[in-house]
Amino acid sequence: MQDQHNKSSDRVPIGQVVFDEVFLLFLASLVISFVLYNVWGLLELLNVPFLK
């Protein structure tokens, strides 16, 4: 019974796992910045008036 209690208390929270992985954080920052800047750029292009 004590062994089962130790296994359940030894689990690492998912937030800690994510923040411990430096390369995962780096990749996430690249993806977020890529998506945000591209969406921002597309919105800017769509707001440019057309020439007649």
mmCIF entry with sequence, helices, sheets and N, C-alpha, C, O atoms, coordinates in Angstrom:
data_MODEL
# 
_entry.id   MODEL 
# 
_entity.id                         1 
_entity.type                       polymer 
_entity.pdbx_number_of_molecules   1 
# 
_entity_poly.entity_id                      1 
_entity_poly.type                           'polypeptide(L)' 
_entity_poly.nstd_linkage                   no 
_entity_poly.nstd_monomer                   no 
_entity_poly.pdbx_seq_one_letter_code       MQDQHNKSSDRVPIGQVVFDEVFLLFLASLVISFVLYNVWGLLELLNVPFLK 
_entity_poly.pdbx_seq_one_letter_code_can   MQDQHNKSSDRVPIGQVVFDEVFLLFLASLVISFVLYNVWGLLELLNVPFLK 
_entity_poly.pdbx_strand_id                 A 
# 
loop_
_entity_poly_seq.entity_id 
_entity_poly_seq.num 
_entity_poly_seq.mon_id 
_entity_poly_seq.hetero 
1 1  MET n 
1 2  GLN n 
1 3  ASP n 
1 4  GLN n 
1 5  HIS n 
1 6  ASN n 
1 7  LYS n 
1 8  SER n 
1 9  SER n 
1 10 ASP n 
1 11 ARG n 
1 12 VAL n 
1 13 PRO n 
1 14 ILE n 
1 15 GLY n 
1 16 GLN n 
1 17 VAL n 
1 18 VAL n 
1 19 PHE n 
1 20 ASP n 
1 21 GLU n 
1 22 VAL n 
1 23 PHE n 
1 24 LEU n 
1 25 LEU n 
1 26 PHE n 
1 27 LEU n 
1 28 ALA n 
1 29 SER n 
1 30 LEU n 
1 31 VAL n 
1 32 ILE n 
1 33 SER n 
1 34 PHE n 
1 35 VAL n 
1 36 LEU n 
1 37 TYR n 
1 38 ASN n 
1 39 VAL n 
1 40 TRP n 
1 41 GLY n 
1 42 LEU n 
1 43 LEU n 
1 44 GLU n 
1 45 LEU n 
1 46 LEU n 
1 47 ASN n 
1 48 VAL n 
1 49 PRO n 
1 50 PHE n 
1 51 LEU n 
1 52 LYS n 
# 
_struct_asym.id          A 
_struct_asym.entity_id   1 
# 
loop_
_struct_conf.conf_type_id 
_struct_conf.id 
_struct_conf.pdbx_PDB_helix_id 
_struct_conf.beg_label_comp_id 
_struct_conf.beg_label_asym_id 
_struct_conf.beg_label_seq_id 
_struct_conf.pdbx_beg_PDB_ins_code 
_struct_conf.end_label_comp_id 
_struct_conf.end_label_asym_id 
_struct_conf.end_label_seq_id 
_struct_conf.pdbx_end_PDB_ins_code 
_struct_conf.beg_auth_comp_id 
_struct_conf.beg_auth_asym_id 
_struct_conf.beg_auth_seq_id 
_struct_conf.end_auth_comp_id 
_struct_conf.end_auth_asym_id 
_struct_conf.end_auth_seq_id 
_struct_conf.pdbx_PDB_helix_class 
_struct_conf.details 
_struct_conf.pdbx_PDB_helix_length 
HELX_P HELX_P1 AA1 GLN A 2  ? SER A 9  ? GLN A 2  SER A 9  1 ? 8  
HELX_P HELX_P2 AA2 ILE A 14 ? ASP A 20 ? ILE A 14 ASP A 20 1 ? 7  
HELX_P HELX_P3 AA3 VAL A 22 ? LEU A 46 ? VAL A 22 LEU A 46 1 ? 25 
# 
_struct_conf_type.id          HELX_P 
_struct_conf_type.criteria    ? 
_struct_conf_type.reference   ? 
# 
loop_
_atom_site.group_PDB 
_atom_site.id 
_atom_site.type_symbol 
_atom_site.label_atom_id 
_atom_site.label_alt_id 
_atom_site.label_comp_id 
_atom_site.label_asym_id 
_atom_site.label_entity_id 
_atom_site.label_seq_id 
_atom_site.pdbx_PDB_ins_code 
_atom_site.Cartn_x 
_atom_site.Cartn_y 
_atom_site.Cartn_z 
_atom_site.occupancy 
_atom_site.B_iso_or_equiv 
_atom_site.pdbx_formal_charge 
_atom_site.auth_seq_id 
_atom_site.auth_comp_id 
_atom_site.auth_asym_id 
_atom_site.auth_atom_id 
_atom_site.pdbx_PDB_model_num 
ATOM 1   N N  . MET A 1 1  ? 0.822  -1.193 0.000   1.00 0.00 ? 1  MET A N  1 
ATOM 2   C CA . MET A 1 1  ? 0.000  0.000  0.000   1.00 0.00 ? 1  MET A CA 1 
ATOM 3   C C  . MET A 1 1  ? 0.865  1.255  0.000   1.00 0.00 ? 1  MET A C  1 
ATOM 4   O O  . MET A 1 1  ? 0.566  2.229  -0.692  1.00 0.00 ? 1  MET A O  1 
ATOM 5   N N  . GLN A 1 2  ? 1.912  1.222  0.765   1.00 0.00 ? 2  GLN A N  1 
ATOM 6   C CA . GLN A 1 2  ? 2.817  2.371  0.822   1.00 0.00 ? 2  GLN A CA 1 
ATOM 7   C C  . GLN A 1 2  ? 3.513  2.581  -0.521  1.00 0.00 ? 2  GLN A C  1 
ATOM 8   O O  . GLN A 1 2  ? 3.784  3.716  -0.912  1.00 0.00 ? 2  GLN A O  1 
ATOM 9   N N  . ASP A 1 3  ? 3.804  1.477  -1.234  1.00 0.00 ? 3  ASP A N  1 
ATOM 10  C CA . ASP A 1 3  ? 4.477  1.577  -2.525  1.00 0.00 ? 3  ASP A CA 1 
ATOM 11  C C  . ASP A 1 3  ? 3.592  2.292  -3.547  1.00 0.00 ? 3  ASP A C  1 
ATOM 12  O O  . ASP A 1 3  ? 4.094  3.082  -4.347  1.00 0.00 ? 3  ASP A O  1 
ATOM 13  N N  . GLN A 1 4  ? 2.299  2.029  -3.534  1.00 0.00 ? 4  GLN A N  1 
ATOM 14  C CA . GLN A 1 4  ? 1.386  2.703  -4.445  1.00 0.00 ? 4  GLN A CA 1 
ATOM 15  C C  . GLN A 1 4  ? 1.305  4.190  -4.127  1.00 0.00 ? 4  GLN A C  1 
ATOM 16  O O  . GLN A 1 4  ? 1.195  5.012  -5.037  1.00 0.00 ? 4  GLN A O  1 
ATOM 17  N N  . HIS A 1 5  ? 1.358  4.539  -2.870  1.00 0.00 ? 5  HIS A N  1 
ATOM 18  C CA . HIS A 1 5  ? 1.297  5.948  -2.475  1.00 0.00 ? 5  HIS A CA 1 
ATOM 19  C C  . HIS A 1 5  ? 2.535  6.688  -2.969  1.00 0.00 ? 5  HIS A C  1 
ATOM 20  O O  . HIS A 1 5  ? 2.427  7.836  -3.400  1.00 0.00 ? 5  HIS A O  1 
ATOM 21  N N  . ASN A 1 6  ? 3.695  6.065  -2.918  1.00 0.00 ? 6  ASN A N  1 
ATOM 22  C CA . ASN A 1 6  ? 4.925  6.703  -3.381  1.00 0.00 ? 6  ASN A CA 1 
ATOM 23  C C  . ASN A 1 6  ? 4.910  6.906  -4.893  1.00 0.00 ? 6  ASN A C  1 
ATOM 24  O O  . ASN A 1 6  ? 5.411  7.919  -5.381  1.00 0.00 ? 6  ASN A O  1 
ATOM 25  N N  . LYS A 1 7  ? 4.344  5.962  -5.642  1.00 0.00 ? 7  LYS A N  1 
ATOM 26  C CA . LYS A 1 7  ? 4.286  6.098  -7.093  1.00 0.00 ? 7  LYS A CA 1 
ATOM 27  C C  . LYS A 1 7  ? 3.395  7.270  -7.493  1.00 0.00 ? 7  LYS A C  1 
ATOM 28  O O  . LYS A 1 7  ? 3.737  8.024  -8.404  1.00 0.00 ? 7  LYS A O  1 
ATOM 29  N N  . SER A 1 8  ? 2.266  7.429  -6.825  1.00 0.00 ? 8  SER A N  1 
ATOM 30  C CA . SER A 1 8  ? 1.363  8.516  -7.183  1.00 0.00 ? 8  SER A CA 1 
ATOM 31  C C  . SER A 1 8  ? 1.921  9.868  -6.754  1.00 0.00 ? 8  SER A C  1 
ATOM 32  O O  . SER A 1 8  ? 1.642  10.877 -7.403  1.00 0.00 ? 8  SER A O  1 
ATOM 33  N N  . SER A 1 9  ? 2.695  9.913  -5.686  1.00 0.00 ? 9  SER A N  1 
ATOM 34  C CA . SER A 1 9  ? 3.241  11.194 -5.245  1.00 0.00 ? 9  SER A CA 1 
ATOM 35  C C  . SER A 1 9  ? 4.525  11.547 -5.981  1.00 0.00 ? 9  SER A C  1 
ATOM 36  O O  . SER A 1 9  ? 4.989  12.682 -5.877  1.00 0.00 ? 9  SER A O  1 
ATOM 37  N N  . ASP A 1 10 ? 5.118  10.606 -6.727  1.00 0.00 ? 10 ASP A N  1 
ATOM 38  C CA . ASP A 1 10 ? 6.344  10.871 -7.464  1.00 0.00 ? 10 ASP A CA 1 
ATOM 39  C C  . ASP A 1 10 ? 6.080  11.422 -8.863  1.00 0.00 ? 10 ASP A C  1 
ATOM 40  O O  . ASP A 1 10 ? 7.021  11.779 -9.572  1.00 0.00 ? 10 ASP A O  1 
ATOM 41  N N  . ARG A 1 11 ? 4.828  11.495 -9.264  1.00 0.00 ? 11 ARG A N  1 
ATOM 42  C CA . ARG A 1 11 ? 4.528  12.023 -10.592 1.00 0.00 ? 11 ARG A CA 1 
ATOM 43  C C  . ARG A 1 11 ? 4.865  13.508 -10.644 1.00 0.00 ? 11 ARG A C  1 
ATOM 44  O O  . ARG A 1 11 ? 4.569  14.263 -9.717  1.00 0.00 ? 11 ARG A O  1 
ATOM 45  N N  . VAL A 1 12 ? 5.487  13.906 -11.744 1.00 0.00 ? 12 VAL A N  1 
ATOM 46  C CA . VAL A 1 12 ? 5.863  15.306 -11.926 1.00 0.00 ? 12 VAL A CA 1 
ATOM 47  C C  . VAL A 1 12 ? 4.723  16.016 -12.652 1.00 0.00 ? 12 VAL A C  1 
ATOM 48  O O  . VAL A 1 12 ? 4.223  15.502 -13.652 1.00 0.00 ? 12 VAL A O  1 
ATOM 49  N N  . PRO A 1 13 ? 4.304  17.176 -12.174 1.00 0.00 ? 13 PRO A N  1 
ATOM 50  C CA . PRO A 1 13 ? 3.230  17.911 -12.860 1.00 0.00 ? 13 PRO A CA 1 
ATOM 51  C C  . PRO A 1 13 ? 3.637  18.294 -14.280 1.00 0.00 ? 13 PRO A C  1 
ATOM 52  O O  . PRO A 1 13 ? 4.814  18.524 -14.561 1.00 0.00 ? 13 PRO A O  1 
ATOM 53  N N  . ILE A 1 14 ? 2.653  18.359 -15.164 1.00 0.00 ? 14 ILE A N  1 
ATOM 54  C CA . ILE A 1 14 ? 2.928  18.633 -16.574 1.00 0.00 ? 14 ILE A CA 1 
ATOM 55  C C  . ILE A 1 14 ? 3.538  20.017 -16.761 1.00 0.00 ? 14 ILE A C  1 
ATOM 56  O O  . ILE A 1 14 ? 4.364  20.207 -17.653 1.00 0.00 ? 14 ILE A O  1 
ATOM 57  N N  . GLY A 1 15 ? 3.150  20.978 -15.944 1.00 0.00 ? 15 GLY A N  1 
ATOM 58  C CA . GLY A 1 15 ? 3.730  22.315 -16.039 1.00 0.00 ? 15 GLY A CA 1 
ATOM 59  C C  . GLY A 1 15 ? 5.215  22.318 -15.748 1.00 0.00 ? 15 GLY A C  1 
ATOM 60  O O  . GLY A 1 15 ? 5.980  23.022 -16.406 1.00 0.00 ? 15 GLY A O  1 
ATOM 61  N N  . GLN A 1 16 ? 5.623  21.538 -14.772 1.00 0.00 ? 16 GLN A N  1 
ATOM 62  C CA . GLN A 1 16 ? 7.040  21.452 -14.437 1.00 0.00 ? 16 GLN A CA 1 
ATOM 63  C C  . GLN A 1 16 ? 7.818  20.765 -15.553 1.00 0.00 ? 16 GLN A C  1 
ATOM 64  O O  . GLN A 1 16 ? 8.945  21.155 -15.859 1.00 0.00 ? 16 GLN A O  1 
ATOM 65  N N  . VAL A 1 17 ? 7.226  19.758 -16.152 1.00 0.00 ? 17 VAL A N  1 
ATOM 66  C CA . VAL A 1 17 ? 7.893  19.059 -17.255 1.00 0.00 ? 17 VAL A CA 1 
ATOM 67  C C  . VAL A 1 17 ? 8.106  20.019 -18.424 1.00 0.00 ? 17 VAL A C  1 
ATOM 68  O O  . VAL A 1 17 ? 9.178  20.034 -19.029 1.00 0.00 ? 17 VAL A O  1 
ATOM 69  N N  . VAL A 1 18 ? 7.087  20.819 -18.740 1.00 0.00 ? 18 VAL A N  1 
ATOM 70  C CA . VAL A 1 18 ? 7.184  21.752 -19.863 1.00 0.00 ? 18 VAL A CA 1 
ATOM 71  C C  . VAL A 1 18 ? 8.238  22.813 -19.589 1.00 0.00 ? 18 VAL A C  1 
ATOM 72  O O  . VAL A 1 18 ? 9.050  23.117 -20.463 1.00 0.00 ? 18 VAL A O  1 
ATOM 73  N N  . PHE A 1 19 ? 8.238  23.382 -18.383 1.00 0.00 ? 19 PHE A N  1 
ATOM 74  C CA . PHE A 1 19 ? 9.174  24.458 -18.076 1.00 0.00 ? 19 PHE A CA 1 
ATOM 75  C C  . PHE A 1 19 ? 10.591 23.957 -17.842 1.00 0.00 ? 19 PHE A C  1 
ATOM 76  O O  . PHE A 1 19 ? 11.530 24.753 -17.871 1.00 0.00 ? 19 PHE A O  1 
ATOM 77  N N  . ASP A 1 20 ? 10.769 22.676 -17.614 1.00 0.00 ? 20 ASP A N  1 
ATOM 78  C CA . ASP A 1 20 ? 12.114 22.125 -17.461 1.00 0.00 ? 20 ASP A CA 1 
ATOM 79  C C  . ASP A 1 20 ? 12.786 21.855 -18.803 1.00 0.00 ? 20 ASP A C  1 
ATOM 80  O O  . ASP A 1 20 ? 14.010 21.750 -18.870 1.00 0.00 ? 20 ASP A O  1 
ATOM 81  N N  . GLU A 1 21 ? 12.008 21.744 -19.860 1.00 0.00 ? 21 GLU A N  1 
ATOM 82  C CA . GLU A 1 21 ? 12.556 21.466 -21.188 1.00 0.00 ? 21 GLU A CA 1 
ATOM 83  C C  . GLU A 1 21 ? 12.878 22.779 -21.895 1.00 0.00 ? 21 GLU A C  1 
ATOM 84  O O  . GLU A 1 21 ? 11.977 23.456 -22.391 1.00 0.00 ? 21 GLU A O  1 
ATOM 85  N N  . VAL A 1 22 ? 14.155 23.139 -21.941 1.00 0.00 ? 22 VAL A N  1 
ATOM 86  C CA . VAL A 1 22 ? 14.576 24.412 -22.523 1.00 0.00 ? 22 VAL A CA 1 
ATOM 87  C C  . VAL A 1 22 ? 14.304 24.439 -24.022 1.00 0.00 ? 22 VAL A C  1 
ATOM 88  O O  . VAL A 1 22 ? 13.836 25.452 -24.543 1.00 0.00 ? 22 VAL A O  1 
ATOM 89  N N  . PHE A 1 23 ? 14.585 23.356 -24.716 1.00 0.00 ? 23 PHE A N  1 
ATOM 90  C CA . PHE A 1 23 ? 14.387 23.329 -26.160 1.00 0.00 ? 23 PHE A CA 1 
ATOM 91  C C  . PHE A 1 23 ? 12.904 23.356 -26.515 1.00 0.00 ? 23 PHE A C  1 
ATOM 92  O O  . PHE A 1 23 ? 12.530 23.899 -27.554 1.00 0.00 ? 23 PHE A O  1 
ATOM 93  N N  . LEU A 1 24 ? 12.063 22.784 -25.675 1.00 0.00 ? 24 LEU A N  1 
ATOM 94  C CA . LEU A 1 24 ? 10.625 22.857 -25.906 1.00 0.00 ? 24 LEU A CA 1 
ATOM 95  C C  . LEU A 1 24 ? 10.135 24.295 -25.757 1.00 0.00 ? 24 LEU A C  1 
ATOM 96  O O  . LEU A 1 24 ? 9.300  24.750 -26.539 1.00 0.00 ? 24 LEU A O  1 
ATOM 97  N N  . LEU A 1 25 ? 10.645 25.005 -24.765 1.00 0.00 ? 25 LEU A N  1 
ATOM 98  C CA . LEU A 1 25 ? 10.285 26.408 -24.599 1.00 0.00 ? 25 LEU A CA 1 
ATOM 99  C C  . LEU A 1 25 ? 10.780 27.245 -25.776 1.00 0.00 ? 25 LEU A C  1 
ATOM 100 O O  . LEU A 1 25 ? 10.076 28.137 -26.249 1.00 0.00 ? 25 LEU A O  1 
ATOM 101 N N  . PHE A 1 26 ? 11.990 26.955 -26.243 1.00 0.00 ? 26 PHE A N  1 
ATOM 102 C CA . PHE A 1 26 ? 12.535 27.673 -27.397 1.00 0.00 ? 26 PHE A CA 1 
ATOM 103 C C  . PHE A 1 26 ? 11.687 27.431 -28.635 1.00 0.00 ? 26 PHE A C  1 
ATOM 104 O O  . PHE A 1 26 ? 11.368 28.368 -29.367 1.00 0.00 ? 26 PHE A O  1 
ATOM 105 N N  . LEU A 1 27 ? 11.323 26.181 -28.870 1.00 0.00 ? 27 LEU A N  1 
ATOM 106 C CA . LEU A 1 27 ? 10.491 25.845 -30.017 1.00 0.00 ? 27 LEU A CA 1 
ATOM 107 C C  . LEU A 1 27 ? 9.115  26.506 -29.907 1.00 0.00 ? 27 LEU A C  1 
ATOM 108 O O  . LEU A 1 27 ? 8.584  27.006 -30.899 1.00 0.00 ? 27 LEU A O  1 
ATOM 109 N N  . ALA A 1 28 ? 8.545  26.506 -28.713 1.00 0.00 ? 28 ALA A N  1 
ATOM 110 C CA . ALA A 1 28 ? 7.241  27.142 -28.513 1.00 0.00 ? 28 ALA A CA 1 
ATOM 111 C C  . ALA A 1 28 ? 7.319  28.641 -28.778 1.00 0.00 ? 28 ALA A C  1 
ATOM 112 O O  . ALA A 1 28 ? 6.402  29.213 -29.368 1.00 0.00 ? 28 ALA A O  1 
ATOM 113 N N  . SER A 1 29 ? 8.408  29.285 -28.348 1.00 0.00 ? 29 SER A N  1 
ATOM 114 C CA . SER A 1 29 ? 8.547  30.723 -28.594 1.00 0.00 ? 29 SER A CA 1 
ATOM 115 C C  . SER A 1 29 ? 8.694  31.012 -30.082 1.00 0.00 ? 29 SER A C  1 
ATOM 116 O O  . SER A 1 29 ? 8.158  32.005 -30.576 1.00 0.00 ? 29 SER A O  1 
ATOM 117 N N  . LEU A 1 30 ? 9.412  30.157 -30.800 1.00 0.00 ? 30 LEU A N  1 
ATOM 118 C CA . LEU A 1 30 ? 9.540  30.347 -32.246 1.00 0.00 ? 30 LEU A CA 1 
ATOM 119 C C  . LEU A 1 30 ? 8.197  30.185 -32.950 1.00 0.00 ? 30 LEU A C  1 
ATOM 120 O O  . LEU A 1 30 ? 7.853  30.977 -33.827 1.00 0.00 ? 30 LEU A O  1 
ATOM 121 N N  . VAL A 1 31 ? 7.447  29.170 -32.569 1.00 0.00 ? 31 VAL A N  1 
ATOM 122 C CA . VAL A 1 31 ? 6.149  28.920 -33.204 1.00 0.00 ? 31 VAL A CA 1 
ATOM 123 C C  . VAL A 1 31 ? 5.182  30.060 -32.911 1.00 0.00 ? 31 VAL A C  1 
ATOM 124 O O  . VAL A 1 31 ? 4.484  30.528 -33.811 1.00 0.00 ? 31 VAL A O  1 
ATOM 125 N N  . ILE A 1 32 ? 5.136  30.507 -31.666 1.00 0.00 ? 32 ILE A N  1 
ATOM 126 C CA . ILE A 1 32 ? 4.214  31.582 -31.294 1.00 0.00 ? 32 ILE A CA 1 
ATOM 127 C C  . ILE A 1 32 ? 4.566  32.870 -32.025 1.00 0.00 ? 32 ILE A C  1 
ATOM 128 O O  . ILE A 1 32 ? 3.682  33.543 -32.554 1.00 0.00 ? 32 ILE A O  1 
ATOM 129 N N  . SER A 1 33 ? 5.852  33.219 -32.061 1.00 0.00 ? 33 SER A N  1 
ATOM 130 C CA . SER A 1 33 ? 6.237  34.453 -32.744 1.00 0.00 ? 33 SER A CA 1 
ATOM 131 C C  . SER A 1 33 ? 5.988  34.346 -34.247 1.00 0.00 ? 33 SER A C  1 
ATOM 132 O O  . SER A 1 33 ? 5.541  35.315 -34.860 1.00 0.00 ? 33 SER A O  1 
ATOM 133 N N  . PHE A 1 34 ? 6.264  33.200 -34.848 1.00 0.00 ? 34 PHE A N  1 
ATOM 134 C CA . PHE A 1 34 ? 6.024  33.005 -36.277 1.00 0.00 ? 34 PHE A CA 1 
ATOM 135 C C  . PHE A 1 34 ? 4.543  33.178 -36.607 1.00 0.00 ? 34 PHE A C  1 
ATOM 136 O O  . PHE A 1 34 ? 4.191  33.865 -37.566 1.00 0.00 ? 34 PHE A O  1 
ATOM 137 N N  . VAL A 1 35 ? 3.689  32.559 -35.817 1.00 0.00 ? 35 VAL A N  1 
ATOM 138 C CA . VAL A 1 35 ? 2.247  32.631 -36.073 1.00 0.00 ? 35 VAL A CA 1 
ATOM 139 C C  . VAL A 1 35 ? 1.740  34.054 -35.863 1.00 0.00 ? 35 VAL A C  1 
ATOM 140 O O  . VAL A 1 35 ? 0.992  34.569 -36.694 1.00 0.00 ? 35 VAL A O  1 
ATOM 141 N N  . LEU A 1 36 ? 2.134  34.697 -34.763 1.00 0.00 ? 36 LEU A N  1 
ATOM 142 C CA . LEU A 1 36 ? 1.635  36.041 -34.480 1.00 0.00 ? 36 LEU A CA 1 
ATOM 143 C C  . LEU A 1 36 ? 2.076  37.048 -35.535 1.00 0.00 ? 36 LEU A C  1 
ATOM 144 O O  . LEU A 1 36 ? 1.266  37.852 -35.995 1.00 0.00 ? 36 LEU A O  1 
ATOM 145 N N  . TYR A 1 37 ? 3.344  37.016 -35.922 1.00 0.00 ? 37 TYR A N  1 
ATOM 146 C CA . TYR A 1 37 ? 3.818  37.971 -36.918 1.00 0.00 ? 37 TYR A CA 1 
ATOM 147 C C  . TYR A 1 37 ? 3.197  37.716 -38.284 1.00 0.00 ? 37 TYR A C  1 
ATOM 148 O O  . TYR A 1 37 ? 2.924  38.667 -39.016 1.00 0.00 ? 37 TYR A O  1 
ATOM 149 N N  . ASN A 1 38 ? 2.969  36.476 -38.642 1.00 0.00 ? 38 ASN A N  1 
ATOM 150 C CA . ASN A 1 38 ? 2.333  36.191 -39.933 1.00 0.00 ? 38 ASN A CA 1 
ATOM 151 C C  . ASN A 1 38 ? 0.869  36.607 -39.943 1.00 0.00 ? 38 ASN A C  1 
ATOM 152 O O  . ASN A 1 38 ? 0.388  37.150 -40.938 1.00 0.00 ? 38 ASN A O  1 
ATOM 153 N N  . VAL A 1 39 ? 0.161  36.362 -38.857 1.00 0.00 ? 39 VAL A N  1 
ATOM 154 C CA . VAL A 1 39 ? -1.238 36.797 -38.780 1.00 0.00 ? 39 VAL A CA 1 
ATOM 155 C C  . VAL A 1 39 ? -1.305 38.317 -38.811 1.00 0.00 ? 39 VAL A C  1 
ATOM 156 O O  . VAL A 1 39 ? -2.156 38.889 -39.493 1.00 0.00 ? 39 VAL A O  1 
ATOM 157 N N  . TRP A 1 40 ? -0.417 38.969 -38.080 1.00 0.00 ? 40 TRP A N  1 
ATOM 158 C CA . TRP A 1 40 ? -0.372 40.428 -38.071 1.00 0.00 ? 40 TRP A CA 1 
ATOM 159 C C  . TRP A 1 40 ? -0.083 40.957 -39.478 1.00 0.00 ? 40 TRP A C  1 
ATOM 160 O O  . TRP A 1 40 ? -0.728 41.907 -39.924 1.00 0.00 ? 40 TRP A O  1 
ATOM 161 N N  . GLY A 1 41 ? 0.860  40.364 -40.166 1.00 0.00 ? 41 GLY A N  1 
ATOM 162 C CA . GLY A 1 41 ? 1.193  40.790 -41.518 1.00 0.00 ? 41 GLY A CA 1 
ATOM 163 C C  . GLY A 1 41 ? 0.045  40.586 -42.489 1.00 0.00 ? 41 GLY A C  1 
ATOM 164 O O  . GLY A 1 41 ? -0.213 41.443 -43.334 1.00 0.00 ? 41 GLY A O  1 
ATOM 165 N N  . LEU A 1 42 ? -0.644 39.463 -42.376 1.00 0.00 ? 42 LEU A N  1 
ATOM 166 C CA . LEU A 1 42 ? -1.791 39.219 -43.255 1.00 0.00 ? 42 LEU A CA 1 
ATOM 167 C C  . LEU A 1 42 ? -2.918 40.208 -42.990 1.00 0.00 ? 42 LEU A C  1 
ATOM 168 O O  . LEU A 1 42 ? -3.567 40.672 -43.927 1.00 0.00 ? 42 LEU A O  1 
ATOM 169 N N  . LEU A 1 43 ? -3.155 40.532 -41.732 1.00 0.00 ? 43 LEU A N  1 
ATOM 170 C CA . LEU A 1 43 ? -4.183 41.527 -41.412 1.00 0.00 ? 43 LEU A CA 1 
ATOM 171 C C  . LEU A 1 43 ? -3.803 42.896 -41.964 1.00 0.00 ? 43 LEU A C  1 
ATOM 172 O O  . LEU A 1 43 ? -4.663 43.625 -42.458 1.00 0.00 ? 43 LEU A O  1 
ATOM 173 N N  . GLU A 1 44 ? -2.540 43.246 -41.885 1.00 0.00 ? 44 GLU A N  1 
ATOM 174 C CA . GLU A 1 44 ? -2.084 44.519 -42.450 1.00 0.00 ? 44 GLU A CA 1 
ATOM 175 C C  . GLU A 1 44 ? -2.269 44.535 -43.966 1.00 0.00 ? 44 GLU A C  1 
ATOM 176 O O  . GLU A 1 44 ? -2.695 45.543 -44.531 1.00 0.00 ? 44 GLU A O  1 
ATOM 177 N N  . LEU A 1 45 ? -1.953 43.434 -44.618 1.00 0.00 ? 45 LEU A N  1 
ATOM 178 C CA . LEU A 1 45 ? -2.122 43.374 -46.071 1.00 0.00 ? 45 LEU A CA 1 
ATOM 179 C C  . LEU A 1 45 ? -3.590 43.453 -46.479 1.00 0.00 ? 45 LEU A C  1 
ATOM 180 O O  . LEU A 1 45 ? -3.919 44.059 -47.498 1.00 0.00 ? 45 LEU A O  1 
ATOM 181 N N  . LEU A 1 46 ? -4.461 42.852 -45.698 1.00 0.00 ? 46 LEU A N  1 
ATOM 182 C CA . LEU A 1 46 ? -5.885 42.892 -46.023 1.00 0.00 ? 46 LEU A CA 1 
ATOM 183 C C  . LEU A 1 46 ? -6.483 44.276 -45.802 1.00 0.00 ? 46 LEU A C  1 
ATOM 184 O O  . LEU A 1 46 ? -7.513 44.601 -46.392 1.00 0.00 ? 46 LEU A O  1 
ATOM 185 N N  . ASN A 1 47 ? -5.858 45.092 -44.966 1.00 0.00 ? 47 ASN A N  1 
ATOM 186 C CA . ASN A 1 47 ? -6.370 46.432 -44.688 1.00 0.00 ? 47 ASN A CA 1 
ATOM 187 C C  . ASN A 1 47 ? -5.830 47.492 -45.643 1.00 0.00 ? 47 ASN A C  1 
ATOM 188 O O  . ASN A 1 47 ? -6.226 48.654 -45.551 1.00 0.00 ? 47 ASN A O  1 
ATOM 189 N N  . VAL A 1 48 ? -4.944 47.122 -46.550 1.00 0.00 ? 48 VAL A N  1 
ATOM 190 C CA . VAL A 1 48 ? -4.417 48.069 -47.533 1.00 0.00 ? 48 VAL A CA 1 
ATOM 191 C C  . VAL A 1 48 ? -5.487 48.290 -48.602 1.00 0.00 ? 48 VAL A C  1 
ATOM 192 O O  . VAL A 1 48 ? -6.009 47.330 -49.168 1.00 0.00 ? 48 VAL A O  1 
ATOM 193 N N  . PRO A 1 49 ? -5.812 49.553 -48.879 1.00 0.00 ? 49 PRO A N  1 
ATOM 194 C CA . PRO A 1 49 ? -6.838 49.799 -49.905 1.00 0.00 ? 49 PRO A CA 1 
ATOM 195 C C  . PRO A 1 49 ? -6.310 49.471 -51.305 1.00 0.00 ? 49 PRO A C  1 
ATOM 196 O O  . PRO A 1 49 ? -5.130 49.660 -51.600 1.00 0.00 ? 49 PRO A O  1 
ATOM 197 N N  . PHE A 1 50 ? -7.199 48.984 -52.145 1.00 0.00 ? 50 PHE A N  1 
ATOM 198 C CA . PHE A 1 50 ? -6.839 48.633 -53.517 1.00 0.00 ? 50 PHE A CA 1 
ATOM 199 C C  . PHE A 1 50 ? -6.810 49.887 -54.387 1.00 0.00 ? 50 PHE A C  1 
ATOM 200 O O  . PHE A 1 50 ? -7.592 50.814 -54.179 1.00 0.00 ? 50 PHE A O  1 
ATOM 201 N N  . LEU A 1 51 ? -5.909 49.906 -55.357 1.00 0.00 ? 51 LEU A N  1 
ATOM 202 C CA . LEU A 1 51 ? -5.859 51.008 -56.316 1.00 0.00 ? 51 LEU A CA 1 
ATOM 203 C C  . LEU A 1 51 ? -6.871 50.766 -57.424 1.00 0.00 ? 51 LEU A C  1 
ATOM 204 O O  . LEU A 1 51 ? -7.098 49.631 -57.842 1.00 0.00 ? 51 LEU A O  1 
ATOM 205 N N  . LYS A 1 52 ? -7.474 51.852 -57.892 1.00 0.00 ? 52 LYS A N  1 
ATOM 206 C CA . LYS A 1 52 ? -8.460 51.721 -58.975 1.00 0.00 ? 52 LYS A CA 1 
ATOM 207 C C  . LYS A 1 52 ? -7.894 52.225 -60.268 1.00 0.00 ? 52 LYS A C  1 
ATOM 208 O O  . LYS A 1 52 ? -8.575 52.196 -61.293 1.00 0.00 ? 52 LYS A O  1 
# 
